[in-house]
Amino acid sequence: MMDSEQMSLKSGITAFSTKNFTMAMKLLSPLSEAGNAEAQYRMAIMYQHGLGVVANELLAFKCMVSAAKQDLRLAQHGLGFMYLEGECIGKDAIKAVEWFTRSAEQGLVGSQSTLAMMYEEGRGVPVDREKAKQWYRRAGFTDKANTI
């Protein structure tokens, strides 16, 4: 049987997934404030894009960092993109590599392929074709790994 916090989280994630952001905000906000990484990650996205709430880059970044530091790989990937693209925080390719690496090591394919591209292009790291190939292979892009 689920406790009320688990039920609220499940309902909040369902509301988020079905784009009922007002309900998601209502259900996930208290869980986010209590330190739940899954709730913090979704709150970050809603604050970043103004979904069900007025956009707030500072709160988006704060929630994403909190979730990422709890080893939530989707949040680590999201934080990597914030740094890579300069969304909610200044661009910092070195920090982007750090967060993509943490997520990639947990098996997130999107982070693995992004990291491969960064090593291939020398973004935030020196160009390293061997590391790029390794990350492309881990992400399942063997054809790409064989062509660089």
Contacts in CASP RR format, 6 or more apart in sequence:
PFRMAT RR
TARGET T0000
AUTHOR 0000-0000-0000
METHOD contacts of the structure
MODEL  1
MMDSEQMSLKSGITAFSTKNFTMAMKLLSPLSEAGNAEAQYRMAIMYQHG
LGVVANELLAFKCMVSAAKQDLRLAQHGLGFMYLEGECIGKDAIKAVEWF
TRSAEQGLVGSQSTLAMMYEEGRGVPVDREKAKQWYRRAGFTDKANTI
2 10 0 8 1.000
5 31 0 8 1.000
5 34 0 8 1.000
5 36 0 8 1.000
8 27 0 8 1.000
8 28 0 8 1.000
8 30 0 8 1.000
8 31 0 8 1.000
9 27 0 8 1.000
9 28 0 8 1.000
9 31 0 8 1.000
9 36 0 8 1.000
9 38 0 8 1.000
9 39 0 8 1.000
11 23 0 8 1.000
11 27 0 8 1.000
12 23 0 8 1.000
12 24 0 8 1.000
12 27 0 8 1.000
12 28 0 8 1.000
12 39 0 8 1.000
12 42 0 8 1.000
13 24 0 8 1.000
13 28 0 8 1.000
13 38 0 8 1.000
13 42 0 8 1.000
15 21 0 8 1.000
15 23 0 8 1.000
15 24 0 8 1.000
15 27 0 8 1.000
16 24 0 8 1.000
16 28 0 8 1.000
16 42 0 8 1.000
16 45 0 8 1.000
16 46 0 8 1.000
19 51 0 8 1.000
21 46 0 8 1.000
21 51 0 8 1.000
21 52 0 8 1.000
21 53 0 8 1.000
22 52 0 8 1.000
24 42 0 8 1.000
24 46 0 8 1.000
24 51 0 8 1.000
24 52 0 8 1.000
25 43 0 8 1.000
25 46 0 8 1.000
25 52 0 8 1.000
25 53 0 8 1.000
28 39 0 8 1.000
28 42 0 8 1.000
28 43 0 8 1.000
29 39 0 8 1.000
29 43 0 8 1.000
31 38 0 8 1.000
31 39 0 8 1.000
32 39 0 8 1.000
32 40 0 8 1.000
32 42 0 8 1.000
32 43 0 8 1.000
32 63 0 8 1.000
35 66 0 8 1.000
35 70 0 8 1.000
37 66 0 8 1.000
37 67 0 8 1.000
37 70 0 8 1.000
37 71 0 8 1.000
37 72 0 8 1.000
37 75 0 8 1.000
38 67 0 8 1.000
38 72 0 8 1.000
40 63 0 8 1.000
40 64 0 8 1.000
40 66 0 8 1.000
40 67 0 8 1.000
40 70 0 8 1.000
40 72 0 8 1.000
40 75 0 8 1.000
41 63 0 8 1.000
41 64 0 8 1.000
41 67 0 8 1.000
41 72 0 8 1.000
41 74 0 8 1.000
41 75 0 8 1.000
43 59 0 8 1.000
43 63 0 8 1.000
44 59 0 8 1.000
44 60 0 8 1.000
44 61 0 8 1.000
44 62 0 8 1.000
44 63 0 8 1.000
44 64 0 8 1.000
44 67 0 8 1.000
44 75 0 8 1.000
44 78 0 8 1.000
45 51 0 8 1.000
45 60 0 8 1.000
46 52 0 8 1.000
46 53 0 8 1.000
47 53 0 8 1.000
47 55 0 8 1.000
47 56 0 8 1.000
47 57 0 8 1.000
47 59 0 8 1.000
47 60 0 8 1.000
47 63 0 8 1.000
48 55 0 8 1.000
48 57 0 8 1.000
48 60 0 8 1.000
48 64 0 8 1.000
48 82 0 8 1.000
48 87 0 8 1.000
48 88 0 8 1.000
49 55 0 8 1.000
50 56 0 8 1.000
57 87 0 8 1.000
57 88 0 8 1.000
57 89 0 8 1.000
58 88 0 8 1.000
60 82 0 8 1.000
60 88 0 8 1.000
61 82 0 8 1.000
61 88 0 8 1.000
61 89 0 8 1.000
64 75 0 8 1.000
64 78 0 8 1.000
64 79 0 8 1.000
64 82 0 8 1.000
64 88 0 8 1.000
65 79 0 8 1.000
67 74 0 8 1.000
67 75 0 8 1.000
68 75 0 8 1.000
68 76 0 8 1.000
68 78 0 8 1.000
68 79 0 8 1.000
68 99 0 8 1.000
68 102 0 8 1.000
71 102 0 8 1.000
71 106 0 8 1.000
73 102 0 8 1.000
73 103 0 8 1.000
73 106 0 8 1.000
73 107 0 8 1.000
73 108 0 8 1.000
73 111 0 8 1.000
74 103 0 8 1.000
74 108 0 8 1.000
76 99 0 8 1.000
76 100 0 8 1.000
76 102 0 8 1.000
76 103 0 8 1.000
76 106 0 8 1.000
76 108 0 8 1.000
76 111 0 8 1.000
77 99 0 8 1.000
77 100 0 8 1.000
77 103 0 8 1.000
77 108 0 8 1.000
77 110 0 8 1.000
77 111 0 8 1.000
77 114 0 8 1.000
78 99 0 8 1.000
79 99 0 8 1.000
80 95 0 8 1.000
80 96 0 8 1.000
80 98 0 8 1.000
80 99 0 8 1.000
80 100 0 8 1.000
80 103 0 8 1.000
81 87 0 8 1.000
81 96 0 8 1.000
81 114 0 8 1.000
82 88 0 8 1.000
82 89 0 8 1.000
83 89 0 8 1.000
83 90 0 8 1.000
83 91 0 8 1.000
83 92 0 8 1.000
83 93 0 8 1.000
83 95 0 8 1.000
83 96 0 8 1.000
83 99 0 8 1.000
84 91 0 8 1.000
84 93 0 8 1.000
84 96 0 8 1.000
84 100 0 8 1.000
84 114 0 8 1.000
84 123 0 8 1.000
85 91 0 8 1.000
86 92 0 8 1.000
93 118 0 8 1.000
93 123 0 8 1.000
93 124 0 8 1.000
93 125 0 8 1.000
94 124 0 8 1.000
94 125 0 8 1.000
96 118 0 8 1.000
96 123 0 8 1.000
96 124 0 8 1.000
97 115 0 8 1.000
97 118 0 8 1.000
97 123 0 8 1.000
97 124 0 8 1.000
97 125 0 8 1.000
100 111 0 8 1.000
100 114 0 8 1.000
100 115 0 8 1.000
100 118 0 8 1.000
101 111 0 8 1.000
101 115 0 8 1.000
103 110 0 8 1.000
103 111 0 8 1.000
104 110 0 8 1.000
104 111 0 8 1.000
104 112 0 8 1.000
104 114 0 8 1.000
104 115 0 8 1.000
104 135 0 8 1.000
104 138 0 8 1.000
107 138 0 8 1.000
109 139 0 8 1.000
109 140 0 8 1.000
110 139 0 8 1.000
112 135 0 8 1.000
112 136 0 8 1.000
112 138 0 8 1.000
112 139 0 8 1.000
112 140 0 8 1.000
113 135 0 8 1.000
113 136 0 8 1.000
113 139 0 8 1.000
113 141 0 8 1.000
115 135 0 8 1.000
116 131 0 8 1.000
116 132 0 8 1.000
116 133 0 8 1.000
116 134 0 8 1.000
116 135 0 8 1.000
116 136 0 8 1.000
116 139 0 8 1.000
116 141 0 8 1.000
116 144 0 8 1.000
116 145 0 8 1.000
117 123 0 8 1.000
117 132 0 8 1.000
118 124 0 8 1.000
118 125 0 8 1.000
119 125 0 8 1.000
119 127 0 8 1.000
119 128 0 8 1.000
119 129 0 8 1.000
119 131 0 8 1.000
119 132 0 8 1.000
119 135 0 8 1.000
120 127 0 8 1.000
120 129 0 8 1.000
120 132 0 8 1.000
120 148 0 8 1.000
121 127 0 8 1.000
122 128 0 8 1.000
125 131 0 8 1.000
129 148 0 8 1.000
132 145 0 8 1.000
132 148 0 8 1.000
133 145 0 8 1.000
133 146 0 8 1.000
133 148 0 8 1.000
134 145 0 8 1.000
136 142 0 8 1.000
136 144 0 8 1.000
136 145 0 8 1.000
136 148 0 8 1.000
137 145 0 8 1.000
END
